[in-house]
């Protein structure tokens, strides 16, 4: 008799084992890919700043103009001390006499290199005077007039990520070369033979002097200039910089009572905020402009640009909670030709702001008799002057005479901004409940499910402010059928719907009409800004404008 242990194995068992191994390997790989995608998404920027080659050429031309103006009157009192053959010397009173325009001046953007920018100024002439004091009793001081011909100045600029998530500028690999030089003795208090010896020694060490001293001063100016451009742009940019001026939307003409509800400003509820209170609270919000990665040069034929990726989350001050979603990846497109700068917004900034507002209860509404004196009169079921809810909805007065009315609107989820190829819309879903109250008594009388879509109608003003005006594209209000609730006719439902739409528009317009300022600094401003939708993102294009007066002062402080 054969034992069961010796029975032949089913022929499908090896295939089953292979299948299980393949499934296990696939699950491990899927988890690894998901983890990598999650890490990559965490570094996706919500806002991208692109400075094109045209922008850098403008920066170069402006800085070159400032340098030429300042170099023509530079005087460096102390240059260098040293010892040569046991003779002490001091170089001082370096004064530039003439600087000719360069034949070639170029800014090179270098993809995939740690030093992303290379500045080259080629083929210019340079003349200066400099005095040399020595410890020799027979030759206390000599002044030389120096002519340098066919000079070339070049340096590399590296943009790094600082610990505070800002741009850190480093200028290095500085080089100053010249094809020929001519050193003349302008003044001397020495014997002629000794003067010629000092002249020859100085001429031989001229290249070292220009490379180690003057070149580093020019590099320091470039570094400090670029640092000054970016240092005034904070990591946390306030959403509102000043007291907003709210323009109330025109009241609708269903009933004057509905208009009174619309103009109510004060709300007495910890979980909902009035229009004026909400704009005050929004001044505690800021845009996180911290960098998500090191700035990099991107090659996008026919152009190149420097890409600066920023987080872009709009969040409340001192909030430890981050939005539970991440920015979407933006496609690599060249953008509009000729523009110096592109500022690209994904849907992440506005969606993160809506999320944090939702979490703070800033998008919920509650109207009651405690809202304001006008509301106390209007939110009644019985009145003598026909200016109350009971007049518009007689069923309330008949069933609940001499009661107060409360309206409570709550969102089911955070609103969602949707960016398409040519427009922006905001979608939300919520619930509107109306109650009658008297003392401790409270009864639900109406309940609606709300689904809506709003067009924020974004526009860019000449002053660089991004503004908008809310308009409903879709508003659906479906009564919820529950025992004990009143049934209204269509017109009565529409009046309630208009009141809610009016309140939502007023609250959104308090945000949109105030406007959001674009990131700028004291030295760097934006000019000729324009806006368009492309690649599911909001693209702002602008030219750059540097404050030359600030740069002139910076150059005067640096090269001395």
Secondary structure, 3 states (H helix, E strand, C coil): CCCHHHCCCCCCHHHHHHHHHHHHHHHHHHHHHHHHHHHHHHCCCCEEEEEEHHHHHHHHHHHHHHHHHHHCCCEEEEEEEEEECCEEEEEEEEEEEEECCCCEEEEEECCCCCCCEEEEEEEEEEEEEEEEEECCCCEEEEEEEEEEEEEEEEEEEEEEECCCCCEEEEEEEEEEEEEEEEEEEEEEEECHHHHHHHHHHHHHCHHHHHHHHHHHHHHHHHHHHHHHHHHCCCCEEECCCCCCCCCCCCCCCCCHHHHHHHCCCCCCCCCCCCHHHHHHHHCCEEEECCECCCCEEEEECCEEEEEEEECCCEEECCCCCCCCCCCCCCCCCCCCCCCCEEEEECCHHHHHHHHHHHHCCCCCEEECCCCCHHHHHHCECCCCCCCCHHHHCHHHHHHCCCCEEEEEEEECCCCEEEECCCCEEEEEEEEEEEEEEECCEEEEEEEEEEEEEEECCCEECCCCEEECCCEEEEEEEEECCCCCCCCCCHHHHHHHHHHHHHHHHHHHHHHHCCCEECCCCCCEEEEEEEEEEECCEEEEEEEEEECHHHHHHHHHHHCC
